[in-house]
Amino acid sequence: MKKSFLYIAVALFALAFSIPAVAQVSRSIGREQYKRSKSKNEKVDFVEQTVLYLKKELTLDDFQFAAVREIIEEQRSAFTALGEAKDMHPNEKRDKAREIYDKIDQRILPILSRQQTEKYLEMKEKRKL
């Protein structure tokens, strides 16, 4: 009787101390959330990003895709200069950006079909400037 009681006591003791060890949460599961994403450190080419967005939204064919890329690429230096201008007032920057976008719009619109033009003009209205 004493031996069986001893075995039961040891089993209960082992069981009592093993349950909290199993129930503990592994802290290594969510530690990745505190690391910075590598994609944030990478430079994104705004011309490529813009052209891919327009291709997706307007379903551009290959000719249109190449033409739009060339049009936006020509304005890269203007956008870069605008972004680097530290002494320019924000309102003046906004006006210059509008001028650049107007130049782009004037050259892109003739390339597009009627449905694409309607969609592009809707997108232009949503543009925040």
Buried (B, 14 or more C-beta within 10 A) or exposed (E): EEEEEEEEEEEEEEEEEEEEEEEEEEEEEEEEEEEEEEEEEEEEEEBEEBBBEBBEEBEBEEEBBEBBBEBBBEBEEBBEEBEEEEEBEEEEEBEBBEEBBEBBBEBBEEBBEEEBBEBBEEEBEEEEE
